[in-house]
Amino acid sequence: MMLISDRKEAVIKMMRMNKRVSVIQISKALNIPCQILFRLIDILKIENRIKRVGDLKSGTWEVIE
């Protein structure tokens, strides 16, 4: 089982590789349930490590260095 920090890094890596990647795509690739993934994304947003630019359908992920 992956640690939360490993999961967060894996999510960020996927967002860096494809800024238009969907939550469903990340969920399937990392084998993380969507509900848990949404919580991880919320944590990453609170930590100011990522942000969503645009809407959910056509927006992109921005990884903040």
mmCIF file of the N, C-alpha and C atoms, coordinates in Angstrom:
data_MODEL
# 
_entry.id   MODEL 
# 
loop_
_atom_site.group_PDB 
_atom_site.id 
_atom_site.type_symbol 
_atom_site.label_atom_id 
_atom_site.label_alt_id 
_atom_site.label_comp_id 
_atom_site.label_asym_id 
_atom_site.label_entity_id 
_atom_site.label_seq_id 
_atom_site.pdbx_PDB_ins_code 
_atom_site.Cartn_x 
_atom_site.Cartn_y 
_atom_site.Cartn_z 
_atom_site.occupancy 
_atom_site.B_iso_or_equiv 
_atom_site.pdbx_formal_charge 
_atom_site.auth_seq_id 
_atom_site.auth_comp_id 
_atom_site.auth_asym_id 
_atom_site.auth_atom_id 
_atom_site.pdbx_PDB_model_num 
ATOM 1   N N  . MET A 1 1  ? 0.845   -1.202 0.000   1.00 0.00 ? 1  MET A N  1 
ATOM 2   C CA . MET A 1 1  ? 0.000   0.000  0.000   1.00 0.00 ? 1  MET A CA 1 
ATOM 3   C C  . MET A 1 1  ? 0.882   1.255  0.000   1.00 0.00 ? 1  MET A C  1 
ATOM 4   N N  . MET A 1 2  ? 0.499   2.215  -0.815  1.00 0.00 ? 2  MET A N  1 
ATOM 5   C CA . MET A 1 2  ? 1.282   3.452  -0.939  1.00 0.00 ? 2  MET A CA 1 
ATOM 6   C C  . MET A 1 2  ? 1.029   4.379  0.239   1.00 0.00 ? 2  MET A C  1 
ATOM 7   N N  . LEU A 1 3  ? 2.069   5.057  0.675   1.00 0.00 ? 3  LEU A N  1 
ATOM 8   C CA . LEU A 1 3  ? 1.923   6.089  1.688   1.00 0.00 ? 3  LEU A CA 1 
ATOM 9   C C  . LEU A 1 3  ? 1.250   7.304  1.060   1.00 0.00 ? 3  LEU A C  1 
ATOM 10  N N  . ILE A 1 4  ? 0.627   8.131  1.907   1.00 0.00 ? 4  ILE A N  1 
ATOM 11  C CA . ILE A 1 4  ? -0.071  9.315  1.375   1.00 0.00 ? 4  ILE A CA 1 
ATOM 12  C C  . ILE A 1 4  ? 0.910   10.232 0.639   1.00 0.00 ? 4  ILE A C  1 
ATOM 13  N N  . SER A 1 5  ? 2.139   10.373 1.148   1.00 0.00 ? 5  SER A N  1 
ATOM 14  C CA . SER A 1 5  ? 3.116   11.242 0.478   1.00 0.00 ? 5  SER A CA 1 
ATOM 15  C C  . SER A 1 5  ? 3.495   10.670 -0.897  1.00 0.00 ? 5  SER A C  1 
ATOM 16  N N  . ASP A 1 6  ? 3.611   9.337  -0.985  1.00 0.00 ? 6  ASP A N  1 
ATOM 17  C CA . ASP A 1 6  ? 3.898   8.701  -2.277  1.00 0.00 ? 6  ASP A CA 1 
ATOM 18  C C  . ASP A 1 6  ? 2.743   8.911  -3.248  1.00 0.00 ? 6  ASP A C  1 
ATOM 19  N N  . ARG A 1 7  ? 1.532   8.784  -2.743  1.00 0.00 ? 7  ARG A N  1 
ATOM 20  C CA . ARG A 1 7  ? 0.351   9.003  -3.590  1.00 0.00 ? 7  ARG A CA 1 
ATOM 21  C C  . ARG A 1 7  ? 0.312   10.426 -4.106  1.00 0.00 ? 7  ARG A C  1 
ATOM 22  N N  . LYS A 1 8  ? 0.576   11.395 -3.212  1.00 0.00 ? 8  LYS A N  1 
ATOM 23  C CA . LYS A 1 8  ? 0.558   12.799 -3.619  1.00 0.00 ? 8  LYS A CA 1 
ATOM 24  C C  . LYS A 1 8  ? 1.603   13.055 -4.700  1.00 0.00 ? 8  LYS A C  1 
ATOM 25  N N  . GLU A 1 9  ? 2.801   12.520 -4.528  1.00 0.00 ? 9  GLU A N  1 
ATOM 26  C CA . GLU A 1 9  ? 3.856   12.706 -5.525  1.00 0.00 ? 9  GLU A CA 1 
ATOM 27  C C  . GLU A 1 9  ? 3.473   12.059 -6.851  1.00 0.00 ? 9  GLU A C  1 
ATOM 28  N N  . ALA A 1 10 ? 2.836   10.892 -6.798  1.00 0.00 ? 10 ALA A N  1 
ATOM 29  C CA . ALA A 1 10 ? 2.414   10.202 -8.024  1.00 0.00 ? 10 ALA A CA 1 
ATOM 30  C C  . ALA A 1 10 ? 1.352   11.015 -8.762  1.00 0.00 ? 10 ALA A C  1 
ATOM 31  N N  . VAL A 1 11 ? 0.422   11.609 -8.012  1.00 0.00 ? 11 VAL A N  1 
ATOM 32  C CA . VAL A 1 11 ? -0.628  12.447 -8.613  1.00 0.00 ? 11 VAL A CA 1 
ATOM 33  C C  . VAL A 1 11 ? 0.023   13.661 -9.282  1.00 0.00 ? 11 VAL A C  1 
ATOM 34  N N  . ILE A 1 12 ? 0.936   14.316 -8.582  1.00 0.00 ? 12 ILE A N  1 
ATOM 35  C CA . ILE A 1 12 ? 1.614   15.493 -9.137  1.00 0.00 ? 12 ILE A CA 1 
ATOM 36  C C  . ILE A 1 12 ? 2.394   15.115 -10.390 1.00 0.00 ? 12 ILE A C  1 
ATOM 37  N N  . LYS A 1 13 ? 3.068   13.971 -10.370 1.00 0.00 ? 13 LYS A N  1 
ATOM 38  C CA . LYS A 1 13 ? 3.837   13.526 -11.531 1.00 0.00 ? 13 LYS A CA 1 
ATOM 39  C C  . LYS A 1 13 ? 2.929   13.352 -12.749 1.00 0.00 ? 13 LYS A C  1 
ATOM 40  N N  . MET A 1 14 ? 1.757   12.749 -12.532 1.00 0.00 ? 14 MET A N  1 
ATOM 41  C CA . MET A 1 14 ? 0.812   12.563 -13.642 1.00 0.00 ? 14 MET A CA 1 
ATOM 42  C C  . MET A 1 14 ? 0.322   13.904 -14.167 1.00 0.00 ? 14 MET A C  1 
ATOM 43  N N  . MET A 1 15 ? 0.082   14.860 -13.269 1.00 0.00 ? 15 MET A N  1 
ATOM 44  C CA . MET A 1 15 ? -0.393  16.182 -13.672 1.00 0.00 ? 15 MET A CA 1 
ATOM 45  C C  . MET A 1 15 ? 0.691   16.946 -14.433 1.00 0.00 ? 15 MET A C  1 
ATOM 46  N N  . ARG A 1 16 ? 1.957   16.720 -14.060 1.00 0.00 ? 16 ARG A N  1 
ATOM 47  C CA . ARG A 1 16 ? 3.065   17.351 -14.792 1.00 0.00 ? 16 ARG A CA 1 
ATOM 48  C C  . ARG A 1 16 ? 3.173   16.782 -16.205 1.00 0.00 ? 16 ARG A C  1 
ATOM 49  N N  . MET A 1 17 ? 3.009   15.462 -16.323 1.00 0.00 ? 17 MET A N  1 
ATOM 50  C CA . MET A 1 17 ? 3.126   14.794 -17.613 1.00 0.00 ? 17 MET A CA 1 
ATOM 51  C C  . MET A 1 17 ? 1.982   15.168 -18.553 1.00 0.00 ? 17 MET A C  1 
ATOM 52  N N  . ASN A 1 18 ? 0.785   15.354 -17.983 1.00 0.00 ? 18 ASN A N  1 
ATOM 53  C CA . ASN A 1 18 ? -0.390  15.691 -18.800 1.00 0.00 ? 18 ASN A CA 1 
ATOM 54  C C  . ASN A 1 18 ? -1.278  16.634 -17.994 1.00 0.00 ? 18 ASN A C  1 
ATOM 55  N N  . LYS A 1 19 ? -1.186  17.924 -18.298 1.00 0.00 ? 19 LYS A N  1 
ATOM 56  C CA . LYS A 1 19 ? -1.946  18.912 -17.514 1.00 0.00 ? 19 LYS A CA 1 
ATOM 57  C C  . LYS A 1 19 ? -3.456  18.795 -17.717 1.00 0.00 ? 19 LYS A C  1 
ATOM 58  N N  . ARG A 1 20 ? -3.876  18.015 -18.718 1.00 0.00 ? 20 ARG A N  1 
ATOM 59  C CA . ARG A 1 20 ? -5.311  17.830 -18.956 1.00 0.00 ? 20 ARG A CA 1 
ATOM 60  C C  . ARG A 1 20 ? -5.823  16.474 -18.448 1.00 0.00 ? 20 ARG A C  1 
ATOM 61  N N  . VAL A 1 21 ? -5.002  15.751 -17.690 1.00 0.00 ? 21 VAL A N  1 
ATOM 62  C CA . VAL A 1 21 ? -5.377  14.423 -17.200 1.00 0.00 ? 21 VAL A CA 1 
ATOM 63  C C  . VAL A 1 21 ? -6.616  14.535 -16.301 1.00 0.00 ? 21 VAL A C  1 
ATOM 64  N N  . SER A 1 22 ? -7.515  13.566 -16.417 1.00 0.00 ? 22 SER A N  1 
ATOM 65  C CA . SER A 1 22 ? -8.750  13.599 -15.622 1.00 0.00 ? 22 SER A CA 1 
ATOM 66  C C  . SER A 1 22 ? -8.564  12.830 -14.311 1.00 0.00 ? 22 SER A C  1 
ATOM 67  N N  . VAL A 1 23 ? -9.439  13.119 -13.380 1.00 0.00 ? 23 VAL A N  1 
ATOM 68  C CA . VAL A 1 23 ? -9.420  12.416 -12.094 1.00 0.00 ? 23 VAL A CA 1 
ATOM 69  C C  . VAL A 1 23 ? -9.636  10.919 -12.328 1.00 0.00 ? 23 VAL A C  1 
ATOM 70  N N  . ILE A 1 24 ? -10.498 10.573 -13.251 1.00 0.00 ? 24 ILE A N  1 
ATOM 71  C CA . ILE A 1 24 ? -10.763 9.159  -13.544 1.00 0.00 ? 24 ILE A CA 1 
ATOM 72  C C  . ILE A 1 24 ? -9.507  8.484  -14.098 1.00 0.00 ? 24 ILE A C  1 
ATOM 73  N N  . GLN A 1 25 ? -8.785  9.174  -14.981 1.00 0.00 ? 25 GLN A N  1 
ATOM 74  C CA . GLN A 1 25 ? -7.546  8.614  -15.534 1.00 0.00 ? 25 GLN A CA 1 
ATOM 75  C C  . GLN A 1 25 ? -6.497  8.401  -14.443 1.00 0.00 ? 25 GLN A C  1 
ATOM 76  N N  . ILE A 1 26 ? -6.351  9.380  -13.555 1.00 0.00 ? 26 ILE A N  1 
ATOM 77  C CA . ILE A 1 26 ? -5.401  9.251  -12.444 1.00 0.00 ? 26 ILE A CA 1 
ATOM 78  C C  . ILE A 1 26 ? -5.818  8.100  -11.544 1.00 0.00 ? 26 ILE A C  1 
ATOM 79  N N  . SER A 1 27 ? -7.101  8.039  -11.238 1.00 0.00 ? 27 SER A N  1 
ATOM 80  C CA . SER A 1 27 ? -7.643  6.994  -10.367 1.00 0.00 ? 27 SER A CA 1 
ATOM 81  C C  . SER A 1 27 ? -7.319  5.607  -10.901 1.00 0.00 ? 27 SER A C  1 
ATOM 82  N N  . LYS A 1 28 ? -7.551  5.404  -12.188 1.00 0.00 ? 28 LYS A N  1 
ATOM 83  C CA . LYS A 1 28 ? -7.296  4.098  -12.803 1.00 0.00 ? 28 LYS A CA 1 
ATOM 84  C C  . LYS A 1 28 ? -5.807  3.781  -12.852 1.00 0.00 ? 28 LYS A C  1 
ATOM 85  N N  . ALA A 1 29 ? -4.991  4.767  -13.244 1.00 0.00 ? 29 ALA A N  1 
ATOM 86  C CA . ALA A 1 29 ? -3.544  4.552  -13.395 1.00 0.00 ? 29 ALA A CA 1 
ATOM 87  C C  . ALA A 1 29 ? -2.871  4.230  -12.066 1.00 0.00 ? 29 ALA A C  1 
ATOM 88  N N  . LEU A 1 30 ? -3.319  4.897  -10.992 1.00 0.00 ? 30 LEU A N  1 
ATOM 89  C CA . LEU A 1 30 ? -2.682  4.714  -9.691  1.00 0.00 ? 30 LEU A CA 1 
ATOM 90  C C  . LEU A 1 30 ? -3.442  3.748  -8.788  1.00 0.00 ? 30 LEU A C  1 
ATOM 91  N N  . ASN A 1 31 ? -4.569  3.247  -9.295  1.00 0.00 ? 31 ASN A N  1 
ATOM 92  C CA . ASN A 1 31 ? -5.401  2.323  -8.524  1.00 0.00 ? 31 ASN A CA 1 
ATOM 93  C C  . ASN A 1 31 ? -5.829  2.930  -7.181  1.00 0.00 ? 31 ASN A C  1 
ATOM 94  N N  . ILE A 1 32 ? -6.300  4.176  -7.259  1.00 0.00 ? 32 ILE A N  1 
ATOM 95  C CA . ILE A 1 32 ? -6.796  4.897  -6.088  1.00 0.00 ? 32 ILE A CA 1 
ATOM 96  C C  . ILE A 1 32 ? -8.274  5.197  -6.332  1.00 0.00 ? 32 ILE A C  1 
ATOM 97  N N  . PRO A 1 33 ? -9.163  4.848  -5.388  1.00 0.00 ? 33 PRO A N  1 
ATOM 98  C CA . PRO A 1 33 ? -10.581 5.187  -5.572  1.00 0.00 ? 33 PRO A CA 1 
ATOM 99  C C  . PRO A 1 33 ? -10.770 6.697  -5.749  1.00 0.00 ? 33 PRO A C  1 
ATOM 100 N N  . CYS A 1 34 ? -11.718 7.078  -6.599  1.00 0.00 ? 34 CYS A N  1 
ATOM 101 C CA . CYS A 1 34 ? -11.962 8.504  -6.897  1.00 0.00 ? 34 CYS A CA 1 
ATOM 102 C C  . CYS A 1 34 ? -12.212 9.320  -5.630  1.00 0.00 ? 34 CYS A C  1 
ATOM 103 N N  . GLN A 1 35 ? -12.965 8.756  -4.697  1.00 0.00 ? 35 GLN A N  1 
ATOM 104 C CA . GLN A 1 35 ? -13.291 9.482  -3.470  1.00 0.00 ? 35 GLN A CA 1 
ATOM 105 C C  . GLN A 1 35 ? -12.013 9.855  -2.702  1.00 0.00 ? 35 GLN A C  1 
ATOM 106 N N  . ILE A 1 36 ? -11.076 8.931  -2.605  1.00 0.00 ? 36 ILE A N  1 
ATOM 107 C CA . ILE A 1 36 ? -9.810  9.193  -1.923  1.00 0.00 ? 36 ILE A CA 1 
ATOM 108 C C  . ILE A 1 36 ? -8.972  10.171 -2.745  1.00 0.00 ? 36 ILE A C  1 
ATOM 109 N N  . LEU A 1 37 ? -8.997  10.023 -4.054  1.00 0.00 ? 37 LEU A N  1 
ATOM 110 C CA . LEU A 1 37 ? -8.242  10.911 -4.928  1.00 0.00 ? 37 LEU A CA 1 
ATOM 111 C C  . LEU A 1 37 ? -8.725  12.355 -4.801  1.00 0.00 ? 37 LEU A C  1 
ATOM 112 N N  . PHE A 1 38 ? -10.029 12.560 -4.705  1.00 0.00 ? 38 PHE A N  1 
ATOM 113 C CA . PHE A 1 38 ? -10.556 13.921 -4.526  1.00 0.00 ? 38 PHE A CA 1 
ATOM 114 C C  . PHE A 1 38 ? -10.034 14.527 -3.221  1.00 0.00 ? 38 PHE A C  1 
ATOM 115 N N  . ARG A 1 39 ? -9.943  13.703 -2.157  1.00 0.00 ? 39 ARG A N  1 
ATOM 116 C CA . ARG A 1 39 ? -9.395  14.192 -0.891  1.00 0.00 ? 39 ARG A CA 1 
ATOM 117 C C  . ARG A 1 39 ? -7.921  14.568 -1.044  1.00 0.00 ? 39 ARG A C  1 
ATOM 118 N N  . LEU A 1 40 ? -7.164  13.712 -1.756  1.00 0.00 ? 40 LEU A N  1 
ATOM 119 C CA . LEU A 1 40 ? -5.745  14.003 -1.998  1.00 0.00 ? 40 LEU A CA 1 
ATOM 120 C C  . LEU A 1 40 ? -5.575  15.305 -2.776  1.00 0.00 ? 40 LEU A C  1 
ATOM 121 N N  . ILE A 1 41 ? -6.408  15.496 -3.787  1.00 0.00 ? 41 ILE A N  1 
ATOM 122 C CA . ILE A 1 41 ? -6.350  16.722 -4.590  1.00 0.00 ? 41 ILE A CA 1 
ATOM 123 C C  . ILE A 1 41 ? -6.676  17.940 -3.726  1.00 0.00 ? 41 ILE A C  1 
ATOM 124 N N  . ASP A 1 42 ? -7.677  17.807 -2.851  1.00 0.00 ? 42 ASP A N  1 
ATOM 125 C CA . ASP A 1 42 ? -8.016  18.907 -1.940  1.00 0.00 ? 42 ASP A CA 1 
ATOM 126 C C  . ASP A 1 42 ? -6.827  19.246 -1.040  1.00 0.00 ? 42 ASP A C  1 
ATOM 127 N N  . ILE A 1 43 ? -6.136  18.215 -0.533  1.00 0.00 ? 43 ILE A N  1 
ATOM 128 C CA . ILE A 1 43 ? -4.966  18.431 0.319   1.00 0.00 ? 43 ILE A CA 1 
ATOM 129 C C  . ILE A 1 43 ? -3.874  19.144 -0.470  1.00 0.00 ? 43 ILE A C  1 
ATOM 130 N N  . LEU A 1 44 ? -3.638  18.689 -1.698  1.00 0.00 ? 44 LEU A N  1 
ATOM 131 C CA . LEU A 1 44 ? -2.608  19.322 -2.536  1.00 0.00 ? 44 LEU A CA 1 
ATOM 132 C C  . LEU A 1 44 ? -2.948  20.785 -2.833  1.00 0.00 ? 44 LEU A C  1 
ATOM 133 N N  . LYS A 1 45 ? -4.237  21.074 -3.014  1.00 0.00 ? 45 LYS A N  1 
ATOM 134 C CA . LYS A 1 45 ? -4.651  22.464 -3.237  1.00 0.00 ? 45 LYS A CA 1 
ATOM 135 C C  . LYS A 1 45 ? -4.416  23.303 -1.983  1.00 0.00 ? 45 LYS A C  1 
ATOM 136 N N  . ILE A 1 46 ? -4.770  22.755 -0.813  1.00 0.00 ? 46 ILE A N  1 
ATOM 137 C CA . ILE A 1 46 ? -4.570  23.464 0.462   1.00 0.00 ? 46 ILE A CA 1 
ATOM 138 C C  . ILE A 1 46 ? -3.082  23.713 0.696   1.00 0.00 ? 46 ILE A C  1 
ATOM 139 N N  . GLU A 1 47 ? -2.245  22.731 0.342   1.00 0.00 ? 47 GLU A N  1 
ATOM 140 C CA . GLU A 1 47 ? -0.791  22.868 0.486   1.00 0.00 ? 47 GLU A CA 1 
ATOM 141 C C  . GLU A 1 47 ? -0.195  23.783 -0.590  1.00 0.00 ? 47 GLU A C  1 
ATOM 142 N N  . ASN A 1 48 ? -1.044  24.286 -1.475  1.00 0.00 ? 48 ASN A N  1 
ATOM 143 C CA . ASN A 1 48 ? -0.630  25.186 -2.560  1.00 0.00 ? 48 ASN A CA 1 
ATOM 144 C C  . ASN A 1 48 ? 0.389   24.522 -3.492  1.00 0.00 ? 48 ASN A C  1 
ATOM 145 N N  . ARG A 1 49 ? 0.188   23.230 -3.783  1.00 0.00 ? 49 ARG A N  1 
ATOM 146 C CA . ARG A 1 49 ? 1.083   22.500 -4.678  1.00 0.00 ? 49 ARG A CA 1 
ATOM 147 C C  . ARG A 1 49 ? 0.490   22.355 -6.077  1.00 0.00 ? 49 ARG A C  1 
ATOM 148 N N  . ILE A 1 50 ? -0.852  22.431 -6.166  1.00 0.00 ? 50 ILE A N  1 
ATOM 149 C CA . ILE A 1 50 ? -1.524  22.372 -7.466  1.00 0.00 ? 50 ILE A CA 1 
ATOM 150 C C  . ILE A 1 50 ? -2.694  23.351 -7.460  1.00 0.00 ? 50 ILE A C  1 
ATOM 151 N N  . LYS A 1 51 ? -3.144  23.689 -8.666  1.00 0.00 ? 51 LYS A N  1 
ATOM 152 C CA . LYS A 1 51 ? -4.406  24.421 -8.774  1.00 0.00 ? 51 LYS A CA 1 
ATOM 153 C C  . LYS A 1 51 ? -5.051  24.068 -10.101 1.00 0.00 ? 51 LYS A C  1 
ATOM 154 N N  . ARG A 1 52 ? -6.335  24.235 -10.152 1.00 0.00 ? 52 ARG A N  1 
ATOM 155 C CA . ARG A 1 52 ? -7.112  23.959 -11.355 1.00 0.00 ? 52 ARG A CA 1 
ATOM 156 C C  . ARG A 1 52 ? -7.326  25.271 -12.081 1.00 0.00 ? 52 ARG A C  1 
ATOM 157 N N  . VAL A 1 53 ? -6.972  25.294 -13.352 1.00 0.00 ? 53 VAL A N  1 
ATOM 158 C CA . VAL A 1 53 ? -7.168  26.484 -14.180 1.00 0.00 ? 53 VAL A CA 1 
ATOM 159 C C  . VAL A 1 53 ? -8.299  26.164 -15.149 1.00 0.00 ? 53 VAL A C  1 
ATOM 160 N N  . GLY A 1 54 ? -9.385  26.917 -15.057 1.00 0.00 ? 54 GLY A N  1 
ATOM 161 C CA . GLY A 1 54 ? -10.545 26.649 -15.904 1.00 0.00 ? 54 GLY A CA 1 
ATOM 162 C C  . GLY A 1 54 ? -11.515 25.711 -15.209 1.00 0.00 ? 54 GLY A C  1 
ATOM 163 N N  . ASP A 1 55 ? -12.506 25.249 -15.965 1.00 0.00 ? 55 ASP A N  1 
ATOM 164 C CA . ASP A 1 55 ? -13.538 24.409 -15.363 1.00 0.00 ? 55 ASP A CA 1 
ATOM 165 C C  . ASP A 1 55 ? -13.118 22.934 -15.361 1.00 0.00 ? 55 ASP A C  1 
ATOM 166 N N  . LEU A 1 56 ? -13.961 22.101 -14.767 1.00 0.00 ? 56 LEU A N  1 
ATOM 167 C CA . LEU A 1 56 ? -13.644 20.681 -14.633 1.00 0.00 ? 56 LEU A CA 1 
ATOM 168 C C  . LEU A 1 56 ? -13.559 19.973 -15.974 1.00 0.00 ? 56 LEU A C  1 
ATOM 169 N N  . LYS A 1 57 ? -14.392 20.371 -16.928 1.00 0.00 ? 57 LYS A N  1 
ATOM 170 C CA . LYS A 1 57 ? -14.414 19.699 -18.233 1.00 0.00 ? 57 LYS A CA 1 
ATOM 171 C C  . LYS A 1 57 ? -13.221 20.062 -19.100 1.00 0.00 ? 57 LYS A C  1 
ATOM 172 N N  . SER A 1 58 ? -12.990 21.360 -19.279 1.00 0.00 ? 58 SER A N  1 
ATOM 173 C CA . SER A 1 58 ? -11.980 21.787 -20.247 1.00 0.00 ? 58 SER A CA 1 
ATOM 174 C C  . SER A 1 58 ? -10.760 22.444 -19.605 1.00 0.00 ? 58 SER A C  1 
ATOM 175 N N  . GLY A 1 59 ? -10.705 22.448 -18.281 1.00 0.00 ? 59 GLY A N  1 
ATOM 176 C CA . GLY A 1 59 ? -9.598  23.093 -17.590 1.00 0.00 ? 59 GLY A CA 1 
ATOM 177 C C  . GLY A 1 59 ? -8.345  22.238 -17.570 1.00 0.00 ? 59 GLY A C  1 
ATOM 178 N N  . THR A 1 60 ? -7.294  22.793 -16.974 1.00 0.00 ? 60 THR A N  1 
ATOM 179 C CA . THR A 1 60 ? -6.019  22.091 -16.872 1.00 0.00 ? 60 THR A CA 1 
ATOM 180 C C  . THR A 1 60 ? -5.508  22.171 -15.429 1.00 0.00 ? 60 THR A C  1 
ATOM 181 N N  . TRP A 1 61 ? -4.587  21.281 -15.110 1.00 0.00 ? 61 TRP A N  1 
ATOM 182 C CA . TRP A 1 61 ? -3.933  21.289 -13.805 1.00 0.00 ? 61 TRP A CA 1 
ATOM 183 C C  . TRP A 1 61 ? -2.656  22.108 -13.913 1.00 0.00 ? 61 TRP A C  1 
ATOM 184 N N  . GLU A 1 62 ? -2.403  22.912 -12.910 1.00 0.00 ? 62 GLU A N  1 
ATOM 185 C CA . GLU A 1 62 ? -1.144  23.641 -12.843 1.00 0.00 ? 62 GLU A CA 1 
ATOM 186 C C  . GLU A 1 62 ? -0.415  23.185 -11.589 1.00 0.00 ? 62 GLU A C  1 
ATOM 187 N N  . VAL A 1 63 ? 0.802   22.658 -11.777 1.00 0.00 ? 63 VAL A N  1 
ATOM 188 C CA . VAL A 1 63 ? 1.630   22.229 -10.650 1.00 0.00 ? 63 VAL A CA 1 
ATOM 189 C C  . VAL A 1 63 ? 2.471   23.425 -10.240 1.00 0.00 ? 63 VAL A C  1 
ATOM 190 N N  . ILE A 1 64 ? 2.378   23.787 -8.969  1.00 0.00 ? 64 ILE A N  1 
ATOM 191 C CA . ILE A 1 64 ? 3.090   24.944 -8.444  1.00 0.00 ? 64 ILE A CA 1 
ATOM 192 C C  . ILE A 1 64 ? 4.403   24.444 -7.838  1.00 0.00 ? 64 ILE A C  1 
ATOM 193 N N  . GLU A 1 65 ? 5.502   24.971 -8.336  1.00 0.00 ? 65 GLU A N  1 
ATOM 194 C CA . GLU A 1 65 ? 6.832   24.520 -7.876  1.00 0.00 ? 65 GLU A CA 1 
ATOM 195 C C  . GLU A 1 65 ? 7.197   25.156 -6.559  1.00 0.00 ? 65 GLU A C  1 
# 
